[in-house]
Amino acid sequence: MNPCSLDQRLRSTARPHRAKHRALLITSCVFVIGTIATACSSTTKSSSSASPSPGTSATSAFVVTTMNAKLGTILVDSKGSTLYRLKKDSIDKSVCTASCREVWPPLLVTGSGSPVGGSGVTGLGTVRFSGGDQVTYQGMPLYTFTGDTSPGQTNGQNLTDTWGTWFVIVTKAPVGSTTPTRATTPTTVNGGGGGPAF
């Protein structure tokens, strides 16, 4: 047999095998890439569907107490921001709206959320307004103050501005103080370095 002719025959036989091998390799790669893409797509869909849509989430408001050297035991939110009341407000009614709420953000619950009191905190409720449910303490709407830049600050205490006079919510005055703490009798008490909660 002619060696050259044998060599040609082997080459012609090898070509189809190489072509088949290459086609099989390409098909496998396409299959693997498609599988990965499908897996990524389903992962993305499941994570997005697990996220609550806007407006359906529920946020509870946590109200706890902390000690203030001048005022005594005061109410703060879950971030430690001091809580205030506006003297012009009345039981279950807020007169602070629009630009007032930008400076004095109301403590809110949304959706099916509710106010939750820490140890010794009772008398929490809510009052309805356009932005949600505002938390109240003994009927008085609660606010934080943008002028407080750190937890526990009380820069809004006894502050009078465009919207009225503001007071920190004091639940227990320091020993020897005559500062009243009732929510139902909002009055201004001069002196004592603290001023009233209510």
N, CA and C atoms as an extended XYZ file, in Angstrom:
594
Properties=species:S:1:pos:R:3:atomname:S:1:resname:S:1:resid:I:1 pbc="F F F"
N         0.860       -1.191        0.000 N   MET     1
C         0.000        0.000        0.000 CA  MET     1
C         0.882        1.221        0.000 C   MET     1
N         0.477        2.209       -0.748 N   ASN     2
C         1.233        3.453       -0.838 CA  ASN     2
C         1.124        4.205        0.482 C   ASN     2
N         2.271        4.527        1.123 N   PRO     3
C         2.231        5.241        2.412 CA  PRO     3
C         1.553        6.580        2.292 C   PRO     3
N         1.767        7.242        1.152 N   CYS     4
C         1.167        8.574        0.979 CA  CYS     4
C        -0.347        8.477        0.954 C   CYS     4
N        -0.845        7.439        0.271 N   SER     5
C        -2.281        7.287        0.184 CA  SER     5
C        -2.882        6.949        1.534 C   SER     5
N        -2.162        6.167        2.376 N   LEU     6
C        -2.624        5.835        3.732 CA  LEU     6
C        -2.680        7.090        4.578 C   LEU     6
N        -1.672        7.933        4.442 N   ASP     7
C        -1.614        9.171        5.223 CA  ASP     7
C        -2.791       10.084        4.857 C   ASP     7
N        -3.088       10.174        3.558 N   GLN     8
C        -4.205       11.003        3.115 CA  GLN     8
C        -5.529       10.475        3.664 C   GLN     8
N        -5.667        9.156        3.661 N   ARG     9
C        -6.891        8.538        4.155 CA  ARG     9
C        -7.091        8.823        5.645 C   ARG     9
N        -5.982        8.733        6.427 N   LEU    10
C        -6.067        9.017        7.863 CA  LEU    10
C        -6.460       10.465        8.113 C   LEU    10
N        -5.897       11.385        7.326 N   ARG    11
C        -6.215       12.805        7.493 CA  ARG    11
C        -7.676       13.081        7.184 C   ARG    11
N        -8.159       12.460        6.106 N   SER    12
C        -9.549       12.694        5.728 CA  SER    12
C       -10.512       12.118        6.761 C   SER    12
N       -10.101       11.029        7.450 N   THR    13
C       -10.922       10.433        8.497 CA  THR    13
C       -10.898       11.290        9.755 C   THR    13
N        -9.730       11.901       10.033 N   ALA    14
C        -9.566       12.691       11.252 CA  ALA    14
C       -10.347       13.977       11.195 C   ALA    14
N       -10.460       14.582        9.964 N   ARG    15
C       -11.148       15.872        9.838 CA  ARG    15
C       -12.580       15.831       10.358 C   ARG    15
N       -13.390       14.848        9.925 N   PRO    16
C       -14.771       14.807       10.434 CA  PRO    16
C       -14.842       14.618       11.940 C   PRO    16
N       -13.888       13.805       12.486 N   HIS    17
C       -13.877       13.594       13.940 CA  HIS    17
C       -13.580       14.900       14.665 C   HIS    17
N       -12.608       15.669       14.139 N   ARG    18
C       -12.279       16.962       14.762 CA  ARG    18
C       -13.471       17.907       14.690 C   ARG    18
N       -14.110       17.916       13.537 N   ALA    19
C       -15.265       18.796       13.351 CA  ALA    19
C       -16.389       18.420       14.311 C   ALA    19
N       -16.639       17.116       14.466 N   LYS    20
C       -17.669       16.652       15.395 CA  LYS    20
C       -17.306       17.017       16.829 C   LYS    20
N       -16.028       16.835       17.170 N   HIS    21
C       -15.564       17.153       18.524 CA  HIS    21
C       -15.738       18.644       18.815 C   HIS    21
N       -15.388       19.484       17.816 N   ARG    22
C       -15.502       20.927       17.979 CA  ARG    22
C       -16.980       21.325       18.145 C   ARG    22
N       -17.850       20.737       17.341 N   ALA    23
C       -19.288       21.042       17.423 CA  ALA    23
C       -19.862       20.615       18.766 C   ALA    23
N       -19.414       19.447       19.248 N   LEU    24
C       -19.869       18.957       20.548 CA  LEU    24
C       -19.411       19.879       21.671 C   LEU    24
N       -18.176       20.371       21.568 N   LEU    25
C       -17.621       21.275       22.577 CA  LEU    25
C       -18.394       22.592       22.602 C   LEU    25
N       -18.687       23.129       21.411 N   ILE    26
C       -19.434       24.392       21.324 CA  ILE    26
C       -20.841       24.220       21.895 C   ILE    26
N       -21.479       23.110       21.552 N   THR    27
C       -22.826       22.838       22.067 CA  THR    27
C       -22.833       22.752       23.590 C   THR    27
N       -21.809       22.088       24.146 N   SER    28
C       -21.705       21.970       25.612 CA  SER    28
C       -21.552       23.326       26.262 C   SER    28
N       -20.696       24.176       25.658 N   CYS    29
C       -20.476       25.526       26.217 CA  CYS    29
C       -21.770       26.335       26.195 C   CYS    29
N       -22.489       26.259       25.072 N   VAL    30
C       -23.756       26.995       24.962 CA  VAL    30
C       -24.737       26.521       26.022 C   VAL    30
N       -24.788       25.205       26.232 N   PHE    31
C       -25.701       24.634       27.233 CA  PHE    31
C       -25.348       25.123       28.631 C   PHE    31
N       -24.037       25.107       28.971 N   VAL    32
C       -23.590       25.538       30.302 CA  VAL    32
C       -23.894       27.015       30.513 C   VAL    32
N       -23.597       27.853       29.504 N   ILE    33
C       -23.858       29.296       29.622 CA  ILE    33
C       -25.351       29.553       29.788 C   ILE    33
N       -26.168       28.819       29.020 N   GLY    34
C       -27.619       28.980       29.136 CA  GLY    34
C       -28.126       28.601       30.508 C   GLY    34
N       -27.565       27.517       31.077 N   THR    35
C       -27.971       27.075       32.415 CA  THR    35
C       -27.624       28.122       33.465 C   THR    35
N       -26.402       28.678       33.363 N   ILE    36
C       -25.975       29.711       34.327 CA  ILE    36
C       -26.869       30.930       34.208 C   ILE    36
N       -27.160       31.356       32.968 N   ALA    37
C       -28.007       32.535       32.763 CA  ALA    37
C       -29.392       32.332       33.352 C   ALA    37
N       -29.932       31.123       33.151 N   THR    38
C       -31.264       30.825       33.705 CA  THR    38
C       -31.254       30.853       35.222 C   THR    38
N       -30.192       30.293       35.812 N   ALA    39
C       -30.075       30.268       37.279 CA  ALA    39
C       -29.993       31.683       37.826 C   ALA    39
N       -29.170       32.527       37.182 N   CYS    40
C       -29.032       33.916       37.637 CA  CYS    40
C       -30.352       34.654       37.518 C   CYS    40
N       -31.040       34.403       36.407 N   SER    41
C       -32.326       35.067       36.183 CA  SER    41
C       -33.333       34.689       37.248 C   SER    41
N       -33.399       33.396       37.589 N   SER    42
C       -34.369       32.967       38.596 CA  SER    42
C       -34.002       33.470       39.966 C   SER    42
N       -32.678       33.585       40.250 N   THR    43
C       -32.240       34.124       41.536 CA  THR    43
C       -32.665       35.572       41.666 C   THR    43
N       -32.473       36.346       40.595 N   THR    44
C       -32.849       37.752       40.620 CA  THR    44
C       -34.351       37.905       40.821 C   THR    44
N       -35.119       37.078       40.130 N   LYS    45
C       -36.572       37.176       40.262 CA  LYS    45
C       -37.022       36.849       41.672 C   LYS    45
N       -36.455       35.806       42.267 N   SER    46
C       -36.909       35.408       43.589 CA  SER    46
C       -36.544       36.442       44.633 C   SER    46
N       -35.352       37.079       44.492 N   SER    47
C       -34.973       38.072       45.484 CA  SER    47
C       -35.822       39.324       45.339 C   SER    47
N       -36.179       39.695       44.093 N   SER    48
C       -36.990       40.885       43.933 CA  SER    48
C       -38.419       40.639       44.399 C   SER    48
N       -38.909       39.427       44.201 N   SER    49
C       -40.271       39.152       44.644 CA  SER    49
C       -40.354       39.053       46.160 C   SER    49
N       -39.204       38.746       46.812 N   ALA    50
C       -39.208       38.661       48.270 CA  ALA    50
C       -39.248       40.034       48.909 C   ALA    50
N       -38.803       41.075       48.171 N   SER    51
C       -38.790       42.422       48.724 CA  SER    51
C       -40.193       42.985       48.718 C   SER    51
N       -40.585       43.623       49.827 N   PRO    52
C       -41.927       44.194       49.858 CA  PRO    52
C       -42.036       45.378       48.922 C   PRO    52
N       -43.160       45.545       48.274 N   SER    53
C       -43.350       46.686       47.394 CA  SER    53
C       -43.571       47.933       48.236 C   SER    53
N       -43.198       49.115       47.671 N   PRO    54
C       -43.334       50.358       48.427 CA  PRO    54
C       -44.755       50.556       48.921 C   PRO    54
N       -44.873       51.026       50.152 N   GLY    55
C       -46.179       51.321       50.714 CA  GLY    55
C       -46.832       50.155       51.426 C   GLY    55
N       -46.227       48.949       51.317 N   THR    56
C       -46.858       47.805       51.967 CA  THR    56
C       -46.107       47.376       53.222 C   THR    56
N       -44.919       47.944       53.441 N   SER    57
C       -44.134       47.528       54.602 CA  SER    57
C       -44.693       48.149       55.874 C   SER    57
N       -44.415       47.488       56.988 N   ALA    58
C       -44.877       47.980       58.281 CA  ALA    58
C       -43.670       48.400       59.111 C   ALA    58
N       -43.756       49.580       59.712 N   THR    59
C       -42.678       50.072       60.559 CA  THR    59
C       -43.230       50.395       61.932 C   THR    59
N       -42.666       49.767       62.954 N   SER    60
C       -43.064       50.071       64.325 CA  SER    60
C       -42.147       51.154       64.872 C   SER    60
N       -42.636       51.917       65.817 N   ALA    61
C       -41.837       52.960       66.461 CA  ALA    61
C       -41.533       52.520       67.889 C   ALA    61
N       -40.259       52.555       68.246 N   PHE    62
C       -39.846       52.150       69.586 CA  PHE    62
C       -39.574       53.387       70.429 C   PHE    62
N       -40.152       53.417       71.606 N   VAL    63
C       -39.990       54.544       72.526 CA  VAL    63
C       -39.433       53.998       73.828 C   VAL    63
N       -38.281       54.526       74.241 N   VAL    64
C       -37.633       54.077       75.464 CA  VAL    64
C       -37.235       55.283       76.303 C   VAL    64
N       -36.793       55.031       77.514 N   THR    65
C       -36.361       56.121       78.385 CA  THR    65
C       -34.839       56.155       78.490 C   THR    65
N       -34.343       57.332       78.796 N   THR    66
C       -32.923       57.498       79.079 CA  THR    66
C       -32.782       58.603       80.119 C   THR    66
N       -31.649       58.636       80.780 N   MET    67
C       -31.424       59.659       81.809 CA  MET    67
C       -30.743       60.883       81.220 C   MET    67
N       -31.241       62.057       81.578 N   ASN    68
C       -30.623       63.325       81.205 CA  ASN    68
C       -30.244       64.036       82.487 C   ASN    68
N       -29.022       64.510       82.564 N   ALA    69
C       -28.499       65.092       83.803 CA  ALA    69
C       -29.352       66.264       84.303 C   ALA    69
N       -29.872       67.089       83.398 N   LYS    70
C       -30.637       68.265       83.805 CA  LYS    70
C       -32.135       67.998       83.928 C   LYS    70
N       -32.660       67.198       82.984 N   LEU    71
C       -34.107       67.042       82.917 CA  LEU    71
C       -34.646       65.837       83.667 C   LEU    71
N       -33.828       64.824       83.856 N   GLY    72
C       -34.274       63.602       84.509 CA  GLY    72
C       -34.470       62.487       83.494 C   GLY    72
N       -35.518       61.691       83.674 N   THR    73
C       -35.806       60.589       82.753 CA  THR    73
C       -36.613       61.127       81.585 C   THR    73
N       -36.088       60.969       80.381 N   ILE    74
C       -36.756       61.502       79.194 CA  ILE    74
C       -37.035       60.379       78.192 C   ILE    74
N       -37.930       60.654       77.255 N   LEU    75
C       -38.238       59.689       76.215 CA  LEU    75
C       -37.365       59.923       74.982 C   LEU    75
N       -36.893       58.826       74.397 N   VAL    76
C       -36.125       58.883       73.151 CA  VAL    76
C       -36.645       57.778       72.226 C   VAL    76
N       -36.314       57.904       70.930 N   ASP    77
C       -36.710       56.854       69.995 CA  ASP    77
C       -35.639       55.774       69.931 C   ASP    77
N       -35.779       54.842       69.002 N   SER    78
C       -34.856       53.703       68.923 CA  SER    78
C       -33.432       54.117       68.567 C   SER    78
N       -33.255       55.321       68.001 N   LYS    79
C       -31.917       55.807       67.652 CA  LYS    79
C       -31.319       56.661       68.766 C   LYS    79
N       -32.091       56.849       69.827 N   GLY    80
C       -31.615       57.682       70.928 CA  GLY    80
C       -31.950       59.152       70.760 C   GLY    80
N       -32.728       59.473       69.714 N   SER    81
C       -33.115       60.873       69.478 CA  SER    81
C       -34.185       61.286       70.488 C   SER    81
N       -33.980       62.444       71.087 N   THR    82
C       -34.909       62.962       72.090 CA  THR    82
C       -36.277       63.237       71.470 C   THR    82
N       -37.323       62.934       72.217 N   LEU    83
C       -38.696       63.162       71.755 CA  LEU    83
C       -39.284       64.406       72.415 C   LEU    83
N       -40.028       65.175       71.605 N   TYR    84
C       -40.580       66.456       72.040 CA  TYR    84
C       -42.084       66.496       71.816 C   TYR    84
N       -42.699       67.498       72.446 N   ARG    85
C       -44.085       67.834       72.177 CA  ARG    85
C       -44.153       69.326       71.881 C   ARG    85
N       -45.173       69.715       71.130 N   LEU    86
C       -45.419       71.118       70.803 CA  LEU    86
C       -46.535       71.635       71.705 C   LEU    86
N       -46.289       72.754       72.370 N   LYS    87
C       -47.262       73.287       73.322 CA  LYS    87
C       -48.627       73.562       72.675 C   LYS    87
N       -48.625       73.960       71.398 N   LYS    88
C       -49.882       74.288       70.720 CA  LYS    88
C       -50.713       73.051       70.378 C   LYS    88
N       -50.077       71.884       70.378 N   ASP    89
C       -50.831       70.652       70.113 CA  ASP    89
C       -51.813       70.397       71.243 C   ASP    89
N       -52.833       69.610       70.927 N   SER    90
C       -53.778       69.177       71.959 CA  SER    90
C       -53.866       67.661       71.913 C   SER    90
N       -54.614       67.078       72.820 N   ILE    91
C       -54.717       65.622       72.891 CA  ILE    91
C       -55.177       65.058       71.543 C   ILE    91
N       -54.374       64.153       71.012 N   ASP    92
C       -54.654       63.482       69.733 CA  ASP    92
C       -54.812       64.440       68.559 C   ASP    92
N       -54.157       65.593       68.602 N   LYS    93
C       -54.210       66.523       67.479 CA  LYS    93
C       -52.890       67.257       67.335 C   LYS    93
N       -52.321       67.206       66.104 N   SER    94
C       -51.072       67.903       65.807 CA  SER    94
C       -51.359       69.121       64.935 C   SER    94
N       -50.788       70.260       65.304 N   VAL    95
C       -50.919       71.470       64.476 CA  VAL    95
C       -49.637       71.716       63.688 C   VAL    95
N       -48.675       70.821       63.827 N   CYS    96
C       -47.394       70.938       63.113 CA  CYS    96
C       -47.534       70.251       61.754 C   CYS    96
N       -47.513       71.020       60.674 N   THR    97
C       -47.663       70.469       59.329 CA  THR    97
C       -46.601       71.050       58.401 C   THR    97
N       -46.508       70.477       57.207 N   ALA    98
C       -45.649       70.972       56.119 CA  ALA    98
C       -44.230       71.281       56.587 C   ALA    98
N       -43.817       72.558       56.493 N   SER    99
C       -42.428       72.929       56.812 CA  SER    99
C       -42.083       72.672       58.272 C   SER    99
N       -43.083       72.715       59.138 N   CYS   100
C       -42.850       72.420       60.555 CA  CYS   100
C       -42.318       71.003       60.710 C   CYS   100
N       -42.897       70.074       59.958 N   ARG   101
C       -42.500       68.671       60.071 CA  ARG   101
C       -41.124       68.398       59.459 C   ARG   101
N       -40.624       69.312       58.656 N   GLU   102
C       -39.272       69.152       58.132 CA  GLU   102
C       -38.241       69.452       59.216 C   GLU   102
N       -38.559       70.388       60.087 N   VAL   103
C       -37.657       70.758       61.194 CA  VAL   103
C       -37.899       69.854       62.397 C   VAL   103
N       -39.156       69.506       62.614 N   TRP   104
C       -39.556       68.661       63.737 CA  TRP   104
C       -40.214       67.396       63.189 C   TRP   104
N       -39.431       66.420       62.710 N   PRO   105
C       -40.016       65.215       62.124 CA  PRO   105
C       -40.873       64.445       63.132 C   PRO   105
N       -42.103       64.115       62.756 N   PRO   106
C       -42.950       63.349       63.667 CA  PRO   106
C       -42.450       61.918       63.803 C   PRO   106
N       -42.660       61.330       64.966 N   LEU   107
C       -42.345       59.919       65.164 CA  LEU   107
C       -43.505       59.126       64.588 C   LEU   107
N       -43.221       58.304       63.565 N   LEU   108
C       -44.283       57.655       62.811 CA  LEU   108
C       -44.249       56.143       62.896 C   LEU   108
N       -45.401       55.550       62.676 N   VAL   109
C       -45.508       54.123       62.369 CA  VAL   109
C       -46.193       54.051       61.014 C   VAL   109
N       -45.879       53.024       60.216 N   THR   110
C       -46.508       52.885       58.906 CA  THR   110
C       -47.081       51.491       58.750 C   THR   110
N       -47.967       51.353       57.777 N   GLY   111
C       -48.576       50.061       57.513 CA  GLY   111
C       -49.293       49.540       58.748 C   GLY   111
N       -48.975       48.301       59.106 N   SER   112
C       -49.600       47.699       60.290 CA  SER   112
C       -48.706       47.836       61.518 C   SER   112
N       -47.718       48.739       61.436 N   GLY   113
C       -46.817       48.949       62.570 CA  GLY   113
C       -47.546       49.563       63.755 C   GLY   113
N       -46.886       49.540       64.903 N   SER   114
C       -47.490       50.085       66.119 CA  SER   114
C       -46.393       50.632       67.020 C   SER   114
N       -46.735       51.555       67.920 N   PRO   115
C       -45.732       52.051       68.857 CA  PRO   115
C       -45.422       50.999       69.917 C   PRO   115
N       -44.161       50.833       70.217 N   VAL   116
C       -43.720       49.841       71.196 CA  VAL   116
C       -42.927       50.564       72.276 C   VAL   116
N       -43.361       50.416       73.518 N   GLY   117
C       -42.693       51.087       74.627 CA  GLY   117
C       -41.690       50.197       75.323 C   GLY   117
N       -40.578       50.784       75.713 N   GLY   118
C       -39.591       50.061       76.490 CA  GLY   118
C       -40.039       49.930       77.932 C   GLY   118
N       -39.145       49.470       78.776 N   SER   119
C       -39.466       49.259       80.185 CA  SER   119
C       -39.977       50.544       80.836 C   SER   119
N       -41.150       50.472       81.426 N   GLY   120
C       -41.717       51.610       82.137 CA  GLY   120
C       -42.423       52.628       81.261 C   GLY   120
N       -42.452       52.422       79.944 N   VAL   121
C       -43.106       53.375       79.040 CA  VAL   121
C       -44.523       52.885       78.746 C   VAL   121
N       -45.501       53.644       79.213 N   THR   122
C       -46.907       53.314       78.956 CA  THR   122
C       -47.611       54.540       78.401 C   THR   122
N       -48.831       54.351       77.923 N   GLY   123
C       -49.606       55.485       77.429 CA  GLY   123
C       -49.299       55.862       75.995 C   GLY   123
N       -48.711       54.932       75.222 N   LEU   124
C       -48.432       55.223       73.824 CA  LEU   124
C       -49.667       54.963       72.970 C   LEU   124
N       -49.835       55.761       71.940 N   GLY   125
C       -50.937       55.589       71.002 CA  GLY   125
C       -50.540       56.195       69.675 C   GLY   125
N       -51.499       56.406       68.807 N   THR   126
C       -51.235       57.040       67.521 CA  THR   126
C       -52.360       57.995       67.169 C   THR   126
N       -52.017       58.953       66.308 N   VAL   127
C       -53.003       59.873       65.762 CA  VAL   127
C       -52.779       59.914       64.258 C   VAL   127
N       -53.863       59.881       63.486 N   ARG   128
C       -53.799       59.801       62.035 CA  ARG   128
C       -53.451       61.142       61.423 C   ARG   128
N       -52.572       61.138       60.398 N   PHE   129
C       -52.385       62.320       59.558 CA  PHE   129
C       -51.951       61.838       58.179 C   PHE   129
N       -51.801       62.748       57.235 N   SER   130
C       -51.618       62.361       55.836 CA  SER   130
C       -50.379       61.503       55.589 C   SER   130
N       -49.339       61.655       56.411 N   GLY   131
C       -48.116       60.889       56.186 CA  GLY   131
C       -48.062       59.560       56.902 C   GLY   131
N       -49.118       59.214       57.618 N   GLY   132
C       -49.134       57.950       58.352 CA  GLY   132
C       -49.755       58.111       59.714 C   GLY   132
N       -49.319       57.319       60.679 N   ASP   133
C       -49.802       57.402       62.056 CA  ASP   133
C       -48.678       57.956       62.921 C   ASP   133
N       -48.942       59.085       63.569 N   GLN   134
C       -47.952       59.697       64.447 CA  GLN   134
C       -48.122       59.152       65.852 C   GLN   134
N       -46.995       58.804       66.465 N   VAL   135
C       -47.028       58.250       67.812 CA  VAL   135
C       -47.360       59.343       68.816 C   VAL   135
N       -48.170       58.987       69.793 N   THR   136
C       -48.509       59.920       70.870 CA  THR   136
C       -48.103       59.318       72.219 C   THR   136
N       -47.850       60.209       73.172 N   TYR   137
C       -47.585       59.785       74.548 CA  TYR   137
C       -48.614       60.485       75.420 C   TYR   137
N       -49.453       59.714       76.073 N   GLN   138
C       -50.571       60.244       76.846 CA  GLN   138
C       -51.391       61.225       76.002 C   GLN   138
N       -51.523       60.881       74.725 N   GLY   139
C       -52.341       61.676       73.815 CA  GLY   139
C       -51.614       62.781       73.081 C   GLY   139
N       -50.391       63.146       73.518 N   MET   140
C       -49.666       64.252       72.891 CA  MET   140
C       -48.757       63.737       71.774 C   MET   140
N       -48.887       64.292       70.538 N   PRO   141
C       -48.060       63.854       69.413 CA  PRO   141
C       -46.570       64.057       69.693 C   PRO   141
N       -45.760       63.099       69.244 N   LEU   142
C       -44.310       63.109       69.495 CA  LEU   142
C       -43.515       63.494       68.249 C   LEU   142
N       -42.434       64.242       68.483 N   TYR   143
C       -41.560       64.701       67.406 CA  TYR   143
C       -40.094       64.519       67.808 C   TYR   143
N       -39.232       64.453       66.790 N   THR   144
C       -37.792       64.604       67.024 CA  THR   144
C       -37.416       65.990       66.521 C   THR   144
N       -36.150       66.375       66.683 N   PHE   145
C       -35.716       67.724       66.304 CA  PHE   145
C       -34.447       67.630       65.468 C   PHE   145
N       -34.458       68.274       64.299 N   THR   146
C       -33.286       68.232       63.414 CA  THR   146
C       -32.096       68.985       64.013 C   THR   146
N       -32.364       69.814       65.014 N   GLY   147
C       -31.281       70.528       65.689 CA  GLY   147
C       -30.487       69.662       66.648 C   GLY   147
N       -30.993       68.456       66.934 N   ASP   148
C       -30.248       67.481       67.740 CA  ASP   148
C       -29.442       66.611       66.779 C   ASP   148
N       -28.127       66.723       66.852 N   THR   149
C       -27.274       65.992       65.908 CA  THR   149
C       -26.674       64.724       66.506 C   THR   149
N       -26.860       64.522       67.799 N   SER   150
C       -26.347       63.317       68.456 CA  SER   150
C       -27.407       62.764       69.391 C   SER   150
N       -27.396       61.450       69.631 N   PRO   151
C       -28.361       60.856       70.556 CA  PRO   151
C       -28.301       61.525       71.927 C   PRO   151
N       -29.459       61.772       72.507 N   GLY   152
C       -29.516       62.337       73.854 CA  GLY   152
C       -29.465       63.851       73.925 C   GLY   152
N       -29.167       64.530       72.827 N   GLN   153
C       -29.151       65.996       72.855 CA  GLN   153
C       -30.562       66.531       73.053 C   GLN   153
N       -30.673       67.676       73.704 N   THR   154
C       -31.982       68.275       73.984 CA  THR   154
C       -31.988       69.753       73.582 C   THR   154
N       -31.477       70.036       72.388 N   ASN   155
C       -31.372       71.429       71.934 CA  ASN   155
C       -32.727       72.088       71.693 C   ASN   155
N       -33.783       71.269       71.594 N   GLY   156
C       -35.108       71.841       71.369 CA  GLY   156
C       -35.879       72.143       72.635 C   GLY   156
N       -35.286       71.854       73.794 N   GLN   157
C       -35.977       72.063       75.065 CA  GLN   157
C       -36.308       73.530       75.295 C   GLN   157
N       -37.592       73.817       75.525 N   ASN   158
C       -38.072       75.167       75.834 CA  ASN   158
C       -37.764       76.155       74.710 C   ASN   158
N       -37.645       75.628       73.487 N   LEU   159
C       -37.341       76.455       72.319 CA  LEU   159
C       -38.628       76.980       71.705 C   LEU   159
N       -38.673       78.292       71.441 N   THR   160
C       -39.824       78.902       70.781 CA  THR   160
C       -39.417       79.310       69.373 C   THR   160
N       -40.176       78.842       68.386 N   ASP   161
C       -39.897       79.188       66.995 CA  ASP   161
C       -41.193       79.569       66.292 C   ASP   161
N       -41.172       79.543       64.977 N   THR   162
C       -42.339       79.924       64.180 CA  THR   162
C       -43.602       79.172       64.567 C   THR   162
N       -43.434       77.915       64.975 N   TRP   163
C       -44.597       77.054       65.202 CA  TRP   163
C       -45.037       76.994       66.659 C   TRP   163
N       -44.250       77.542       67.560 N   GLY   164
C       -44.631       77.525       68.965 CA  GLY   164
C       -43.462       77.148       69.859 C   GLY   164
N       -43.788       76.706       71.067 N   THR   165
C       -42.768       76.334       72.047 CA  THR   165
C       -42.737       74.826       72.197 C   THR   165
N       -41.517       74.284       72.286 N   TRP   166
C       -41.306       72.841       72.305 CA  TRP   166
C       -40.708       72.401       73.626 C   TRP   166
N       -41.108       71.212       74.065 N   PHE   167
C       -40.599       70.669       75.321 CA  PHE   167
C       -40.206       69.204       75.153 C   PHE   167
N       -39.129       68.834       75.836 N   VAL   168
C       -38.716       67.431       75.907 CA  VAL   168
C       -39.767       66.666       76.709 C   VAL   168
N       -39.992       65.411       76.356 N   ILE   169
C       -40.925       64.579       77.110 CA  ILE   169
C       -40.199       64.023       78.333 C   ILE   169
N       -40.504       64.559       79.494 N   VAL   170
C       -39.903       64.125       80.753 CA  VAL   170
C       -40.898       63.224       81.475 C   VAL   170
N       -40.476       62.011       81.787 N   THR   171
C       -41.376       61.099       82.508 CA  THR   171
C       -41.114       61.104       84.006 C   THR   171
N       -39.898       61.493       84.378 N   LYS   172
C       -39.563       61.576       85.800 CA  LYS   172
C       -38.506       62.653       85.980 C   LYS   172
N       -38.903       63.714       86.699 N   ALA   173
C       -37.981       64.820       86.922 CA  ALA   173
C       -36.924       64.440       87.955 C   ALA   173
N       -35.780       65.135       87.941 N   PRO   174
C       -34.745       64.850       88.946 CA  PRO   174
C       -35.266       65.097       90.357 C   PRO   174
N       -34.678       64.434       91.306 N   VAL   175
C       -35.072       64.600       92.706 CA  VAL   175
C       -34.915       66.061       93.098 C   VAL   175
N       -35.955       66.620       93.743 N   GLY   176
C       -35.915       68.012       94.182 CA  GLY   176
C       -36.457       68.985       93.157 C   GLY   176
N       -36.747       68.511       91.934 N   SER   177
C       -37.279       69.393       90.904 CA  SER   177
C       -38.785       69.499       91.039 C   SER   177
N       -39.334       70.647       90.639 N   THR   178
C       -40.782       70.844       90.674 CA  THR   178
C       -41.377       70.757       89.270 C   THR   178
N       -40.603       70.213       88.332 N   THR   179
C       -41.059       70.102       86.950 CA  THR   179
C       -42.206       69.100       86.834 C   THR   179
N       -43.365       69.528       86.304 N   PRO   180
C       -44.480       68.597       86.135 CA  PRO   180
C       -44.212       67.649       84.967 C   PRO   180
N       -44.842       66.497       84.999 N   THR   181
C       -44.623       65.539       83.922 CA  THR   181
C       -45.923       65.040       83.285 C   THR   181
N       -47.057       65.638       83.639 N   ARG   182
C       -48.324       65.149       83.092 CA  ARG   182
C       -48.561       65.664       81.681 C   ARG   182
N       -49.004       64.773       80.790 N   ALA   183
C       -49.253       65.149       79.402 CA  ALA   183
C       -50.496       66.004       79.257 C   ALA   183
N       -51.403       65.880       80.196 N   THR   184
C       -52.696       66.551       80.046 CA  THR   184
C       -52.688       67.986       80.537 C   THR   184
N       -51.606       68.433       81.147 N   THR   185
C       -51.554       69.806       81.631 CA  THR   185
C       -50.299       70.493       81.111 C   THR   185
N       -50.226       70.799       79.808 N   PRO   186
C       -49.039       71.441       79.265 CA  PRO   186
C       -48.905       72.876       79.766 C   PRO   186
N       -47.887       73.111       80.581 N   THR   187
C       -47.632       74.446       81.094 CA  THR   187
C       -46.154       74.737       81.046 C   THR   187
N       -45.793       75.995       81.065 N   THR   188
C       -44.381       76.384       81.071 CA  THR   188
C       -43.967       76.705       82.495 C   THR   188
N       -42.887       76.093       82.929 N   VAL   189
C       -42.361       76.358       84.266 CA  VAL   189
C       -40.999       77.004       84.102 C   VAL   189
N       -40.823       78.167       84.677 N   ASN   190
C       -39.554       78.869       84.560 CA  ASN   190
C       -38.552       78.357       85.585 C   ASN   190
N       -37.291       78.448       85.196 N   GLY   191
C       -36.230       78.081       86.128 CA  GLY   191
C       -36.039       76.587       86.190 C   GLY   191
N       -35.112       76.180       87.044 N   GLY   192
C       -34.859       74.766       87.273 CA  GLY   192
C       -33.969       74.138       86.224 C   GLY   192
N       -33.620       74.900       85.169 N   GLY   193
C       -32.709       74.408       84.150 CA  GLY   193
C       -33.282       73.304       83.295 C   GLY   193
N       -34.504       72.913       83.525 N   GLY   194
C       -35.052       71.804       82.749 CA  GLY   194
C       -36.289       72.169       81.981 C   GLY   194
N       -37.246       72.755       82.620 N   GLY   195
C       -38.508       73.003       81.954 CA  GLY   195
C       -39.345       71.746       81.930 C   GLY   195
N       -40.591       71.874       81.594 N   PRO   196
C       -41.501       70.740       81.716 CA  PRO   196
C       -41.520       69.837       80.510 C   PRO   196
N       -41.944       68.644       80.727 N   ALA   197
C       -42.307       67.782       79.615 CA  ALA   197
C       -43.721       68.127       79.228 C   ALA   197
N       -44.558       68.291       80.247 N   PHE   198
C       -45.969       68.580       80.025 CA  PHE   198
C       -46.446       69.577       81.055 C   PHE   198
